[in-house]
Amino acid sequence: MNVLVINAGSSSLKYQLVNVETQEVLAKGICERVGSAEAFHKHGIDDNELVIDEPMEDHNAAMAVVLEALTSGPNKAIDSLDDIDAIGHRVVQGGKYFDRSVVIDDDVIAKIDELAELAPLHNKAALMGIEACRTQMPGKPMVAVFDTSFFQSIPPKAYMYPLPYELYEKYAI
């Protein structure tokens, strides 16, 4: 089973294609400076890394560059997108909604968007990565993995700030 792992930033898109049975990284890379004239793409297998200046006006364009690199060229890792079985997305802020990884659907996307005010650079970027994958690999199962899920498993006395409880309720802090 091959999983494409995505970590979308405000102007970057990091990725790894991993065979989960063997735990082998089949390919990895990063699209940097997405949305700028200086955009470039690093893509590699093992120590063989290519760096290519590549115009990418947004995350959707960056995802197209990634998928092209995975399926063609000198560092091709797979024959086709059918060789990707699932996609995992790193999402910074899951708030009180997500205490574990979840399959992405419209409701999950709406909640990630709602929580963007708590991590505006990160959650909005994650949504751009999710939408790019939905557009270019429709129907492919996707999972969101939340940085904050760790904090859902610790007792309130460990995660609550020493502030009035009303602030916790109002601002979800």
N, C-alpha and C positions, 0 to 999 in steps of 0.2 A: 504494500500500500504506500503510495507516494502522497505526501502532504506538502503543499506549498504554504510556507509560513510567511506572513506579511506583517511588517512593522512600518506603517505609514506615518511620516512626520509632516510638519507643515510645508517643507520644501524638499522632502526626500521620501524614498520608498526603498526600504531594505527588505531582502527576501532570502529565503533558503528553500530549496527543494530537498526534502528528506524522505528516505525510505524508512518507514517506521519499524519494519521487521528487522532490518539489519542495522538500523540507526546510522546509516551512511548518509552523509551530506552529498547529494548528487550534483548540486550547483548552488552558488550563492552570489549575491551581489547587492549593489545599491545604485539607485538613481539619485543623483545629487543636484541641487539647485533647480529643482523642478519649477517651471514657470518663469525661468530667467533665460537670457541669451547665453549664459555660461553653463547650461545644463550638460551633464555628462553621465555616463553609465559605466560602472565597473561590473564585470561578470566573469565568474571563474568556476573552474572545476579543479579541485586540489590546489596546487600552487600555480596553475596556468590561468592567469587573470588578464583579461583584456580591458582596456580603458578606451572608451569611444565618446567623442563629443557628439551629442545627440540632442536635437531640439525636442523638448517636451514641454508643451504649454500648460499641462495639468497632470493630475494623477492618472487620469484615464489614458493619456498618451504615454506616460511612464509605464503603466501596466502593459500596454501594447508592446513597448520596447522589451520589457522583461519576458513576455511570452514568446516573442520572436527569438530572443537569445536562447531561451530554453529549448526551442524546437528546431533551430537551424544555426548554421555557422560553425566556426571551428570549436566552440565550446558547447555545442549542442548536448543536452542532457537527456532528452526524451524525444520520441518520434512525433508525438502529437499531444494536444491538450487532453486527449482521452487518457493519457498516462498519468494525469493528475487526478487523484481520487477524492481529495478534499482540500479545503483551504482553511488555515487558521489565521486569525487576525488578533494582534495585540491591541488591547484597548486599555487606556490608562484608568479611566474613572468609571466604575460600575455602581457607585453609590450604594444605597441600601437595597437596590433591586437585585444585584447579582452576587451571590456568594460562591459561585462556581462558574466554570465555562458553560456556555449555552450555544445551542444551534441558532444561527441567525435567521430571523424572520422579520416581518414588517414591524411587529411590536417591539422586538429587541432594538431595531434601528431607531424607532421613535424614542425609546428610553435612553439610548446612547446620546441621541441628539439633545434630549431634555437635560442630560447631565453635562453637556458641553460647557455650561457656565462655570462648572467646577474645574474643568481642565480644557479651556477653550482651544489652545493650540493642538492638544493631543486628540481629544475626542472628535473634533471636526476633521482632522487629518485621517483618523481611523475610518470615519464615515466615507471619506473620499476613496480610500482604498477598498472598502466594502463595495461601494457603488461601481468602481472600476471593474472589480471581479464579477459582480452581478451582470454588468453590461457585456463583458467579453467572455465569460464562462457561465452563461445562464444555466440554472438548474444544478450547478455543482454545489455539493454540501459545504457550508461554511460555518465555522465555530468562532465565537468571540471568547478570548481569554483575557480576564480582567486583572490588572495589577492590584486593585483594591480588594479582590476576593480574599486575600490573606487576612485582611483586617476584619472580615466577617466572622472569622473563626476564633477571635480572641474576645475575652470578656469586656463588657462596656468600660470597666474601670481602667482598662489598658488603652482603649482608643478614644475615650471621651476627654475633651479638653476641660481644664478647670474654669469653665465659663458657665453662665446661667443656662439652664436646660432649654429655655425658650430659644436661645441662639442656635442650639443644636437642631431643634425642630424646624426653625425658620430657614436656616441656611444650609442644613444637612452637613454640618461640620462636626 
